[in-house]
Amino acid sequence: MPVDYTTLYLRSYNCDRILNNPKLDFSLNYNENGVVLDNKRIAEHHFCKILVYDNGTVFFKGSLHKMYNSIIGIKPPNYNSNSVYKGFNGNEFTVENVLFVIIYLETLFGISRFNFVIKKIEIGLNIQVFFNPLFVVRNLLEIGGTAFEFKYNSHFAICEKSDYFLKVYDKSSQYNLEESKLRVELKTRKMRVFERAKIKTLGDLTYDRLSEAINILLKHWNKVLLYDFTINETKLTVREKNALNNKFQHIKYWQNLSANNKDKPRKAYHKIVDNYSDNIKEQISQKIQSTKISHFN
């Protein structure tokens, strides 16, 4: 559950061993005239890709979670053999499962886990909630002045910052899961986001370091401005109700405020949330925190 998509740079490997591995079917891209279109060979393996460039450089790209489910043979509830299948990452994915995939990759490529250098990674959680996850996704406003963008009929929200993307989406509708699942995920643009967790290679994906990575995810989730859909407006004063309906729930209001002028209205909004709502954002924060403490079990 904590780790999903990764981009790995391999070192200290035998390129010929990889290219001749019977489990990997490498191919070149050709145009209609038979001309090679790029300088790399690509093999698809358990919904992941292995790229071998002409200069011998090797990259691995893909979801460790989808790879695990593919190896084990786990499919989603809405699996249809007549439709294009893109893999499944909507179930639990424990640190033990991550270790299983790491050992598999060590065997596949013949190198130590410390020779898989992580260039990009997604760290996130599938959080069970007792409300429609879309109520959270569609009420996300901003992080530090950067608005969320919405995709896939507003089932998916993403906020793009200089070093990372924060992704929040409805995992349960994606795979027709029985339980309501909200995915909160930090995707790196630069690995310094997880510098404090000391995650540099697959060998660093240990309990303690992944726990620290989840703590970093929590820190960035706590920066989110979320309009709380559980606010009981019947208990608000006229002034509070006007501020809520005309200002606080609208992204344009927050976007038009300078950074120096946001503190007072944020405090006023959070006072309303604290006093007259179920504080959905805090509930999610507590779930992230408890997951970190329980080591993803």
Backbone bond lengths (Angstrom), bond angles and torsions (degrees), N, CA, C in turn:
res aa  C-N    CA-C-N  psi(-1)  N-CA   C-N-CA  omega(-1)  CA-C   N-CA-C  phi
1 M - - - 1.458 - - 1.519 113.35 -
2 P 1.338 121.89 -34.40 1.465 118.46 -176.86 1.519 114.60 -74.39
3 V 1.337 118.34 -28.56 1.464 121.25 -172.32 1.521 109.72 -115.81
4 D 1.340 116.41 138.50 1.456 118.77 175.58 1.529 110.07 -130.38
5 Y 1.319 117.05 -105.32 1.465 120.32 -174.35 1.534 110.89 -72.89
6 T 1.333 115.59 139.88 1.462 120.89 177.01 1.523 110.39 -138.88
7 T 1.320 115.06 152.01 1.461 122.03 165.27 1.518 106.55 -117.97
8 L 1.331 116.35 120.63 1.460 121.95 -175.44 1.518 110.71 -117.52
9 Y 1.320 115.20 135.28 1.465 121.95 173.47 1.521 107.65 -102.95
10 L 1.334 116.34 124.23 1.461 120.33 -177.02 1.522 111.16 -90.82
11 R 1.332 115.55 145.48 1.457 120.98 175.44 1.538 109.07 -138.44
12 S 1.336 115.55 157.90 1.472 122.92 179.39 1.531 112.26 57.46
13 Y 1.313 116.27 46.64 1.459 121.36 -178.56 1.529 110.12 -118.25
14 N 1.325 115.48 167.76 1.458 122.92 174.58 1.522 107.48 -104.04
15 C 1.332 116.55 107.66 1.462 120.85 -174.21 1.531 111.58 -62.51
16 D 1.318 117.04 -42.10 1.467 120.24 179.91 1.526 111.10 -62.44
17 R 1.333 116.12 -37.44 1.468 120.11 178.42 1.519 110.57 -61.85
18 I 1.330 116.39 -39.82 1.463 120.63 179.60 1.525 110.51 -68.57
19 L 1.338 116.71 -47.64 1.463 120.68 -177.89 1.524 112.20 -63.77
20 N 1.318 116.92 -29.56 1.466 121.01 -177.76 1.528 113.34 -98.71
21 N 1.314 116.37 8.36 1.464 120.15 178.90 1.535 109.08 -66.99
22 P 1.328 119.01 121.64 1.471 120.75 -177.62 1.523 114.00 -63.87
23 K 1.341 117.19 -17.15 1.464 119.93 178.14 1.530 112.23 -81.19
24 L 1.336 116.86 -12.17 1.461 121.27 -175.73 1.521 110.08 -116.76
25 D 1.324 115.64 125.35 1.464 121.61 -179.28 1.526 108.59 -107.48
26 F 1.330 116.12 96.39 1.459 120.78 -178.17 1.525 110.73 -84.39
27 S 1.325 114.81 144.12 1.460 120.10 179.03 1.519 109.75 -141.35
28 L 1.326 115.60 156.19 1.457 122.77 174.39 1.519 108.93 -103.17
29 N 1.329 116.15 154.30 1.460 120.78 176.18 1.521 109.92 -93.96
30 Y 1.328 116.32 125.01 1.463 121.37 179.73 1.526 109.83 -118.79
31 N 1.349 115.81 151.38 1.456 119.10 169.99 1.521 109.12 -89.85
32 E 1.327 117.24 -175.88 1.468 121.02 -175.01 1.524 112.81 -66.23
33 N 1.344 116.65 -16.71 1.467 120.62 178.86 1.526 112.60 -96.08
34 G 1.327 116.03 4.82 1.451 119.82 178.33 1.510 114.52 82.86
35 V 1.333 116.90 14.14 1.460 121.18 179.71 1.529 109.36 -89.98
36 V 1.329 116.25 133.09 1.464 120.77 178.82 1.523 109.66 -65.97
37 L 1.333 116.41 130.32 1.459 121.03 -173.90 1.521 113.68 -88.75
38 D 1.299 118.59 -19.93 1.461 119.24 -179.43 1.522 109.72 -146.04
39 N 1.318 114.47 -177.86 1.469 120.48 -173.72 1.517 112.76 -108.11
40 K 1.320 116.16 30.45 1.468 118.76 -177.77 1.520 110.81 -143.66
41 R 1.318 114.22 159.16 1.455 122.14 172.48 1.526 107.80 -110.86
42 I 1.317 115.49 143.58 1.465 120.38 -175.36 1.522 110.12 -128.08
43 A 1.323 115.07 134.07 1.465 121.38 172.43 1.523 108.38 -121.73
44 E 1.317 116.78 132.78 1.460 121.60 175.16 1.524 108.56 -97.92
45 H 1.335 114.74 133.51 1.470 119.73 -173.44 1.520 109.06 -148.87
46 H 1.336 116.93 112.25 1.470 122.25 179.36 1.533 111.26 52.15
47 F 1.333 116.40 49.05 1.465 124.87 176.52 1.530 113.19 66.78
48 C 1.315 116.23 18.23 1.461 122.08 174.48 1.527 108.83 -122.18
49 K 1.327 116.22 168.82 1.460 120.86 -179.47 1.521 110.63 -126.32
50 I 1.329 114.94 139.64 1.461 121.74 171.95 1.517 106.88 -112.92
51 L 1.321 116.62 123.62 1.459 122.09 -177.57 1.521 109.30 -112.95
52 V 1.326 116.40 123.22 1.460 122.18 177.01 1.526 107.99 -116.59
53 Y 1.332 116.24 116.11 1.464 121.44 -177.78 1.525 110.66 -87.39
54 D 1.326 114.89 161.95 1.467 120.46 -178.27 1.523 112.68 -58.35
55 N 1.337 116.63 -29.73 1.468 119.44 -179.81 1.531 112.61 -83.26
56 G 1.339 116.73 3.25 1.460 121.26 177.37 1.516 115.14 95.15
57 T 1.325 117.75 -5.54 1.465 121.24 178.41 1.527 110.11 -67.55
58 V 1.328 116.06 138.81 1.466 121.04 -178.63 1.528 110.22 -125.89
59 F 1.335 115.34 132.26 1.458 122.24 174.87 1.527 109.43 -124.49
60 F 1.326 114.76 148.78 1.466 122.45 171.16 1.523 106.87 -117.33
61 K 1.340 116.78 131.49 1.460 120.44 179.22 1.520 109.59 -134.41
62 G 1.320 115.80 132.64 1.452 118.55 176.19 1.512 113.57 152.51
63 S 1.318 115.13 178.44 1.459 123.08 -177.83 1.524 110.63 -88.33
64 L 1.328 116.38 118.81 1.461 120.54 175.91 1.525 110.83 -64.44
65 H 1.328 115.76 -31.32 1.463 121.45 179.34 1.531 110.30 -67.47
66 K 1.339 116.41 -48.34 1.466 119.66 178.23 1.527 110.98 -63.42
67 M 1.325 116.64 -37.50 1.458 120.30 178.13 1.524 110.48 -60.95
68 Y 1.317 116.99 -45.85 1.464 120.72 179.72 1.526 110.99 -58.77
69 N 1.334 116.61 -50.35 1.461 119.97 -178.60 1.524 111.87 -62.32
70 S 1.332 116.60 -36.14 1.459 120.50 179.00 1.530 111.26 -67.24
71 I 1.330 116.54 -43.00 1.470 120.65 178.90 1.529 110.76 -63.22
72 I 1.339 116.01 -43.92 1.465 121.13 -176.87 1.529 111.40 -76.89
73 G 1.333 116.56 -27.49 1.465 120.81 -178.81 1.511 114.13 95.00
74 I 1.342 116.98 28.91 1.463 121.94 179.80 1.527 109.07 -93.48
75 K 1.338 116.50 127.65 1.465 121.89 -179.52 1.527 110.01 -121.49
76 P 1.330 118.16 159.14 1.468 121.29 -178.35 1.520 111.68 -75.05
77 P 1.343 117.50 162.30 1.468 120.80 178.13 1.526 113.23 -59.03
78 N 1.339 117.10 -30.79 1.467 120.19 -177.49 1.525 112.82 -95.49
79 Y 1.324 116.99 21.02 1.469 120.30 179.94 1.522 110.74 -61.15
80 N 1.331 115.80 133.88 1.462 122.54 179.14 1.521 107.91 -133.75
81 S 1.312 116.48 114.79 1.464 120.78 -177.02 1.520 112.75 -64.83
82 N 1.335 117.00 -16.09 1.466 120.73 -179.79 1.526 112.72 -91.37
83 S 1.329 116.73 -3.12 1.465 121.07 179.95 1.524 109.94 -110.90
84 V 1.326 115.53 160.29 1.463 120.29 176.51 1.526 108.42 -65.18
85 Y 1.305 116.66 124.52 1.465 121.81 -177.33 1.523 109.76 -103.41
86 K 1.332 116.58 126.63 1.458 121.59 -176.12 1.523 113.02 -112.66
87 G 1.329 116.38 15.61 1.454 119.38 179.03 1.516 112.45 93.87
88 F 1.339 115.78 173.72 1.462 122.12 -173.54 1.520 110.21 -138.63
89 N 1.336 116.04 129.34 1.463 120.95 175.73 1.525 111.25 -140.25
90 G 1.332 115.89 36.41 1.460 120.10 -176.89 1.513 114.88 -102.13
91 N 1.324 118.40 1.26 1.462 121.51 -179.56 1.529 110.62 -102.60
92 E 1.326 116.28 -174.85 1.460 120.71 177.74 1.531 109.94 -67.62
93 F 1.321 115.65 141.34 1.470 121.67 178.30 1.519 106.70 -138.46
94 T 1.321 115.95 93.57 1.459 121.50 -172.60 1.523 111.31 -81.78
95 V 1.318 115.54 170.63 1.461 120.15 176.13 1.526 110.15 -62.60
96 E 1.326 116.66 -33.53 1.467 119.92 176.06 1.528 110.64 -62.18
97 N 1.333 116.26 -38.68 1.469 120.24 177.32 1.522 111.10 -66.79
98 V 1.339 116.29 -38.95 1.467 120.74 176.47 1.524 109.68 -59.91
99 L 1.334 116.32 -44.38 1.466 121.08 179.40 1.527 110.95 -61.16
100 F 1.329 116.95 -38.53 1.466 121.31 177.29 1.527 110.26 -57.82
101 V 1.339 116.53 -45.83 1.468 120.74 -179.21 1.527 110.59 -66.91
102 I 1.327 116.79 -40.01 1.469 120.14 179.07 1.529 110.69 -59.82
103 I 1.319 116.52 -45.77 1.470 120.45 178.47 1.529 110.22 -62.54
104 Y 1.325 116.46 -39.29 1.467 120.63 178.35 1.529 110.43 -61.30
105 L 1.339 116.63 -43.93 1.467 120.31 -179.44 1.527 111.46 -68.06
106 E 1.324 116.81 -37.50 1.469 119.85 175.91 1.528 110.56 -58.04
107 T 1.316 115.81 -43.57 1.466 120.64 -179.77 1.524 111.19 -69.54
108 L 1.327 116.19 -41.51 1.466 121.08 -177.45 1.523 111.91 -62.58
109 F 1.340 116.49 -41.91 1.462 120.49 -175.01 1.533 113.47 -101.55
110 G 1.322 117.35 -10.93 1.453 120.50 178.36 1.512 114.52 70.58
111 I 1.335 117.12 31.09 1.465 120.92 178.85 1.525 109.83 -135.08
112 S 1.329 115.86 162.65 1.457 122.09 178.91 1.523 111.03 -71.42
113 R 1.332 115.94 152.73 1.463 121.46 176.76 1.528 112.03 -58.85
114 F 1.327 117.25 -23.90 1.464 120.42 179.71 1.529 112.20 -79.69
115 N 1.326 116.72 -3.62 1.466 121.11 175.77 1.527 112.66 -101.79
116 F 1.337 116.40 7.97 1.463 121.86 169.76 1.531 106.98 -100.61
117 V 1.313 117.13 99.16 1.464 121.42 -177.29 1.526 109.03 -85.80
118 I 1.326 116.31 125.58 1.461 121.18 -177.46 1.529 110.01 -81.84
119 K 1.321 116.04 117.10 1.461 122.06 177.00 1.529 111.33 -94.38
120 K 1.332 115.90 -35.06 1.458 121.65 176.05 1.521 107.99 -145.96
121 I 1.333 115.11 150.41 1.463 118.80 -179.96 1.518 109.55 -155.31
122 E 1.323 115.93 150.98 1.457 122.87 171.61 1.527 108.19 -112.06
123 I 1.331 115.11 126.00 1.463 121.77 176.35 1.519 107.14 -119.17
124 G 1.321 116.90 121.95 1.457 118.78 -177.97 1.510 112.19 -161.39
125 L 1.331 115.35 -179.98 1.459 121.76 -178.15 1.521 110.30 -135.38
126 N 1.328 115.83 141.89 1.459 121.93 167.90 1.526 106.68 -91.92
127 I 1.318 116.74 106.59 1.462 121.68 -171.35 1.523 110.18 -100.71
128 Q 1.331 116.24 124.11 1.462 119.60 176.22 1.523 109.08 -75.57
129 V 1.331 116.19 127.99 1.460 121.80 179.95 1.527 108.58 -126.57
130 F 1.316 115.56 162.81 1.460 120.95 -177.56 1.528 110.68 -112.80
131 F 1.311 114.74 37.07 1.463 122.75 174.85 1.518 106.57 -152.03
132 N 1.291 116.19 170.26 1.463 120.30 179.00 1.527 109.43 -66.88
133 P 1.333 118.81 119.24 1.474 120.31 -179.28 1.521 113.48 -56.78
134 L 1.329 116.53 -25.94 1.468 119.37 -179.62 1.523 111.82 -64.78
135 F 1.337 117.23 -25.53 1.459 119.90 177.84 1.525 111.08 -63.86
136 V 1.324 116.64 -29.22 1.464 120.51 174.68 1.521 110.07 -80.26
137 V 1.325 116.30 -51.83 1.467 120.99 -174.92 1.523 111.23 -54.34
138 R 1.319 117.34 -46.51 1.466 121.52 -173.43 1.518 113.57 -81.38
139 N 1.334 117.08 -3.50 1.466 120.15 177.41 1.525 112.81 -112.22
140 L 1.322 116.86 11.72 1.464 120.74 174.86 1.522 109.58 -73.21
141 L 1.322 116.83 135.11 1.460 120.87 -176.04 1.528 112.28 -108.44
142 E 1.329 118.16 -65.53 1.461 119.24 -173.87 1.522 111.50 -161.30
143 I 1.331 113.93 170.26 1.464 122.92 168.08 1.518 107.13 -132.24
144 G 1.314 116.98 113.69 1.462 121.05 175.70 1.514 114.41 52.30
145 G 1.316 117.40 39.92 1.458 121.23 177.59 1.516 114.93 92.92
146 T 1.329 118.11 -7.78 1.466 121.73 178.69 1.521 109.23 -101.32
147 A 1.328 116.11 119.64 1.463 120.96 -176.58 1.523 111.63 -75.40
148 F 1.312 115.61 151.06 1.460 121.09 171.61 1.522 109.69 -73.62
149 E 1.320 115.83 144.75 1.458 122.62 171.82 1.524 108.11 -106.76
150 F 1.338 115.81 147.17 1.461 120.62 -174.64 1.525 110.79 -117.95
151 K 1.344 114.88 139.73 1.460 121.33 -178.15 1.529 109.43 -137.35
152 Y 1.330 114.62 168.11 1.467 122.06 175.12 1.528 111.31 53.70
153 N 1.325 114.21 56.16 1.464 121.07 178.42 1.527 111.48 57.67
154 S 1.328 115.00 37.76 1.473 123.41 178.09 1.529 113.10 61.16
155 H 1.326 116.42 27.79 1.465 120.49 171.10 1.530 110.86 -88.68
156 F 1.321 116.35 -6.29 1.465 122.46 -172.31 1.523 108.62 -140.52
157 A 1.335 116.75 131.18 1.466 121.59 177.91 1.519 109.19 -127.73
158 I 1.330 115.84 142.59 1.462 120.20 -179.59 1.523 109.37 -141.62
159 C 1.325 115.77 138.25 1.460 121.95 175.67 1.523 107.68 -119.71
160 E 1.317 116.36 122.21 1.460 121.88 -174.37 1.525 110.31 -100.77
161 K 1.323 116.05 116.50 1.456 122.71 175.80 1.528 109.44 -110.82
162 S 1.317 117.11 178.11 1.466 120.14 -173.82 1.526 112.77 -65.66
163 D 1.334 117.59 -34.64 1.468 121.21 -175.65 1.525 114.12 -108.92
164 Y 1.341 116.77 -12.42 1.462 118.72 -173.73 1.526 111.61 -156.77
165 F 1.325 114.58 166.01 1.460 122.92 167.44 1.526 107.04 -114.71
166 L 1.331 117.43 137.05 1.459 120.41 169.17 1.521 107.32 -105.23
167 K 1.324 116.04 120.10 1.456 122.13 -177.46 1.526 109.22 -111.65
168 V 1.329 116.21 133.99 1.461 121.81 177.86 1.525 107.20 -135.57
169 Y 1.329 116.36 125.26 1.462 116.98 -178.56 1.526 112.04 -156.11
170 D 1.330 113.84 167.18 1.456 122.34 -177.62 1.521 109.17 -83.60
171 K 1.314 116.37 101.75 1.462 121.18 -177.85 1.524 111.61 -75.96
172 S 1.319 117.29 -31.46 1.459 120.41 -174.94 1.520 112.19 -67.81
173 S 1.329 118.07 -40.37 1.463 119.85 179.89 1.524 111.46 -72.57
174 Q 1.332 117.09 -26.43 1.461 121.10 179.61 1.525 111.34 -60.99
175 Y 1.341 116.02 -37.81 1.468 120.30 -176.33 1.529 113.07 -121.54
176 N 1.335 116.58 10.86 1.465 121.03 -179.90 1.530 111.00 57.53
177 L 1.328 115.63 47.86 1.462 121.28 -179.81 1.528 110.51 -76.65
178 E 1.325 117.00 148.89 1.462 120.81 178.95 1.522 111.14 -68.60
179 E 1.328 117.15 -41.27 1.458 121.40 -179.78 1.527 110.24 -87.06
180 S 1.316 116.16 148.61 1.464 120.79 176.68 1.523 109.01 -77.80
181 K 1.324 116.91 119.10 1.464 121.82 -176.67 1.531 110.15 -124.27
182 L 1.322 114.81 128.61 1.459 122.46 175.01 1.520 108.12 -107.89
183 R 1.320 116.95 128.17 1.464 121.09 178.00 1.521 109.43 -97.99
184 V 1.327 116.05 125.00 1.464 122.75 173.62 1.519 106.45 -119.97
185 E 1.335 116.80 124.19 1.463 119.70 -167.61 1.525 111.55 -145.26
186 L 1.308 115.36 138.44 1.458 122.76 175.82 1.524 108.18 -107.74
187 K 1.320 115.96 118.58 1.468 121.70 179.58 1.520 108.63 -110.61
188 T 1.311 116.68 127.33 1.462 119.89 -175.15 1.520 112.24 -77.57
189 R 1.321 114.59 142.87 1.462 121.77 161.40 1.527 107.99 -101.52
190 K 1.347 113.58 -33.66 1.462 121.55 176.06 1.530 107.72 -134.85
191 M 1.324 116.34 134.79 1.459 120.71 -173.95 1.524 113.49 -67.62
192 R 1.331 117.77 -10.10 1.463 118.97 179.37 1.533 111.60 -65.28
193 V 1.339 117.49 -14.52 1.462 120.54 174.95 1.527 110.30 -56.26
194 F 1.329 116.34 -38.83 1.466 121.10 -178.49 1.526 112.07 -104.51
195 E 1.328 116.19 24.37 1.468 120.63 -178.93 1.525 111.52 -58.54
196 R 1.329 116.52 -40.78 1.466 120.63 -178.48 1.531 111.82 -65.22
197 A 1.334 116.38 -26.53 1.465 120.56 178.98 1.524 112.06 -82.60
198 K 1.342 116.48 -8.60 1.471 122.35 178.28 1.532 111.68 57.63
199 I 1.337 115.07 43.01 1.457 120.78 177.86 1.522 108.82 -99.79
200 K 1.325 116.07 110.27 1.462 121.70 -179.89 1.526 112.70 -125.61
201 T 1.331 117.11 -30.56 1.463 121.83 -179.09 1.528 109.48 -133.51
202 L 1.338 116.42 170.91 1.463 119.58 175.67 1.521 111.19 -60.20
203 G 1.320 116.92 -28.66 1.454 120.58 178.52 1.516 113.68 -66.69
204 D 1.332 116.44 -14.57 1.464 120.96 179.98 1.526 112.53 -90.71
205 L 1.332 117.72 -2.15 1.466 120.38 -179.36 1.526 109.54 -83.16
206 T 1.329 114.92 69.41 1.459 123.20 -179.81 1.521 109.67 -104.11
207 Y 1.337 116.77 170.25 1.463 121.07 178.45 1.525 111.34 -52.57
208 D 1.319 116.55 -53.04 1.456 120.47 -173.34 1.523 111.86 -64.77
209 R 1.321 117.18 -42.31 1.463 119.80 -176.43 1.526 111.87 -75.33
210 L 1.324 116.97 -34.78 1.459 118.89 174.74 1.521 110.82 -69.85
211 S 1.323 116.73 -33.15 1.459 120.37 175.38 1.524 110.40 -62.17
212 E 1.325 116.58 -41.17 1.464 120.59 176.88 1.524 110.71 -67.70
213 A 1.330 117.39 -35.39 1.466 120.89 177.39 1.524 110.78 -64.01
214 I 1.338 116.87 -39.08 1.461 120.36 176.88 1.526 110.19 -66.77
215 N 1.316 116.94 -33.49 1.459 120.61 175.40 1.528 110.70 -63.20
216 I 1.328 116.58 -36.98 1.469 121.53 176.85 1.529 109.93 -68.22
217 L 1.336 116.62 -40.73 1.465 120.50 174.64 1.521 110.48 -57.67
218 L 1.332 116.65 -44.40 1.461 121.70 179.26 1.522 110.80 -60.63
219 K 1.319 116.98 -42.11 1.463 121.11 -179.97 1.528 110.82 -58.87
220 H 1.317 116.87 -42.79 1.466 119.97 -178.63 1.528 111.52 -75.85
221 W 1.331 117.94 -33.50 1.458 119.80 174.36 1.529 110.26 -62.62
222 N 1.316 117.20 -38.07 1.462 120.59 -179.15 1.525 112.92 -66.50
223 K 1.330 116.96 -15.61 1.469 121.02 176.50 1.526 112.52 -81.21
224 V 1.328 116.43 -12.40 1.466 121.64 -174.99 1.524 110.86 -69.28
225 L 1.330 115.50 139.92 1.458 120.93 169.81 1.525 106.92 -100.52
226 L 1.323 115.83 113.76 1.462 122.87 -177.44 1.518 109.31 -118.28
227 Y 1.328 116.42 129.77 1.461 118.89 172.81 1.521 107.83 -78.11
228 D 1.328 116.38 121.89 1.462 120.75 -174.61 1.526 110.45 -83.37
229 F 1.331 115.08 115.96 1.464 121.03 -175.34 1.522 112.81 -77.17
230 T 1.336 118.00 -4.15 1.469 120.51 -179.35 1.529 112.78 -98.25
231 I 1.305 118.05 5.18 1.471 120.36 -179.46 1.531 109.98 -59.50
232 N 1.323 116.01 129.36 1.463 122.08 178.38 1.527 108.88 -89.30
233 E 1.321 115.86 97.02 1.469 120.38 -174.34 1.520 112.54 -69.20
234 T 1.328 117.65 -19.09 1.468 119.45 -179.35 1.524 111.74 -67.36
235 K 1.328 116.93 -18.85 1.463 120.85 -179.02 1.530 112.99 -96.43
236 L 1.326 116.72 -0.75 1.459 120.35 -177.37 1.519 111.36 -85.29
237 T 1.318 115.33 151.95 1.458 119.91 170.20 1.524 108.23 -72.61
238 V 1.309 116.62 165.44 1.470 120.34 178.43 1.522 110.16 -59.77
239 R 1.305 116.87 -40.42 1.466 121.12 179.85 1.528 111.06 -64.49
240 E 1.333 116.24 -43.64 1.467 119.92 179.19 1.526 111.06 -65.05
241 K 1.337 116.04 -41.37 1.463 119.81 -179.28 1.524 110.99 -65.02
242 N 1.312 117.18 -40.83 1.466 120.49 178.16 1.529 111.12 -64.19
243 A 1.328 116.24 -42.52 1.468 119.98 179.04 1.522 110.60 -63.39
244 L 1.326 115.68 -39.57 1.463 120.24 -179.23 1.525 111.23 -66.64
245 N 1.324 116.89 -48.99 1.459 121.08 -173.92 1.521 113.53 -77.89
246 N 1.318 117.00 -30.72 1.461 119.92 -175.89 1.527 113.71 -98.87
247 K 1.325 116.65 -15.47 1.466 119.35 -175.70 1.534 112.56 -129.77
248 F 1.322 116.36 -67.92 1.460 121.05 -163.02 1.528 115.04 -62.24
249 Q 1.328 117.95 -30.67 1.465 118.84 -176.64 1.527 113.25 -88.04
250 H 1.326 117.01 3.07 1.463 121.05 -175.83 1.523 110.91 -111.02
251 I 1.322 116.86 126.35 1.458 121.28 -179.09 1.523 111.47 -62.92
252 K 1.328 117.75 -33.93 1.471 119.94 -178.52 1.524 111.18 -62.65
253 Y 1.326 116.24 -34.09 1.463 119.34 178.56 1.525 110.12 -61.59
254 W 1.327 116.65 -48.19 1.461 120.71 -178.03 1.526 111.18 -69.33
255 Q 1.319 116.89 -34.93 1.458 120.54 -179.65 1.524 111.87 -68.17
256 N 1.318 116.26 -29.27 1.467 120.02 -178.46 1.525 113.18 -82.83
257 L 1.324 116.94 -8.47 1.461 120.36 178.01 1.522 110.06 -87.67
258 S 1.317 116.08 139.21 1.461 118.93 173.34 1.524 108.75 -74.01
259 A 1.312 116.39 160.73 1.466 120.81 -178.81 1.522 111.48 -57.25
260 N 1.324 116.71 -35.38 1.468 121.02 -178.36 1.520 112.83 -72.35
261 N 1.339 116.62 -19.28 1.464 120.00 -176.03 1.525 113.59 -104.94
262 K 1.325 117.41 8.65 1.463 120.01 -177.02 1.521 113.58 -89.58
263 D 1.308 117.22 -23.01 1.457 120.26 -171.09 1.528 112.33 -60.97
264 K 1.318 117.24 -47.69 1.468 120.81 -176.80 1.528 111.88 -64.03
265 P 1.349 119.54 -50.52 1.470 118.31 178.66 1.529 113.20 -65.31
266 R 1.327 118.09 -32.52 1.471 119.52 176.81 1.527 110.43 -63.57
267 K 1.328 116.43 -42.34 1.463 119.78 178.41 1.526 110.71 -63.63
268 A 1.341 116.06 -39.63 1.466 119.80 178.98 1.527 110.77 -65.17
269 Y 1.333 116.21 -41.88 1.468 120.13 178.53 1.524 110.72 -65.25
270 H 1.331 117.18 -46.01 1.461 120.13 -178.04 1.534 111.90 -67.04
271 K 1.311 116.96 -26.83 1.466 119.92 175.01 1.524 109.79 -65.44
272 I 1.339 116.21 -41.05 1.466 120.35 176.65 1.527 110.22 -62.91
273 V 1.328 115.87 -45.11 1.468 120.52 179.86 1.525 110.60 -60.63
274 D 1.324 116.70 -46.03 1.468 121.00 -178.07 1.526 112.00 -63.14
275 N 1.330 116.69 -36.28 1.460 120.63 -172.93 1.525 114.38 -92.49
276 Y 1.344 117.25 -27.37 1.467 118.79 -168.68 1.536 114.45 -131.31
277 S 1.311 117.53 20.56 1.467 119.27 179.33 1.523 110.46 -140.77
278 D 1.324 115.37 176.72 1.466 121.03 174.76 1.522 111.55 -86.16
279 N 1.315 116.53 0.31 1.471 123.98 179.22 1.534 111.11 51.02
280 I 1.326 114.14 68.56 1.462 121.51 -176.15 1.522 111.95 -61.03
281 K 1.318 117.09 -39.97 1.466 119.28 -179.73 1.529 110.93 -61.43
282 E 1.311 117.01 -41.62 1.463 120.56 179.07 1.527 110.93 -67.48
283 Q 1.322 117.48 -36.28 1.466 120.21 176.12 1.526 110.93 -59.70
284 I 1.332 115.86 -42.82 1.466 120.23 179.06 1.525 110.01 -67.21
285 S 1.332 116.76 -40.16 1.467 120.63 177.22 1.523 110.71 -58.31
286 Q 1.324 116.67 -43.23 1.463 120.80 -179.71 1.526 111.35 -65.45
287 K 1.330 116.20 -35.49 1.472 119.32 177.98 1.523 110.71 -67.93
288 I 1.331 116.69 -40.61 1.466 119.99 176.52 1.523 109.78 -62.80
289 Q 1.335 116.50 -43.77 1.463 121.56 -179.52 1.522 111.41 -62.78
290 S 1.324 117.22 -45.54 1.465 120.12 -177.96 1.520 111.17 -68.34
291 T 1.329 117.19 -32.58 1.463 120.42 176.98 1.515 109.80 -66.22
292 K 1.332 116.41 -40.50 1.466 120.79 178.42 1.528 110.22 -60.87
293 I 1.321 115.89 -44.96 1.461 120.07 -177.30 1.526 111.04 -65.92
294 S 1.332 117.33 -37.99 1.463 120.53 -176.29 1.519 112.69 -83.80
295 H 1.345 116.96 4.77 1.465 121.14 178.19 1.524 112.62 56.50
296 F 1.350 115.10 39.70 1.467 120.93 169.44 1.523 113.89 69.35
297 N 1.326 118.98 17.26 1.468 119.53 179.63 1.524 110.34 -79.71
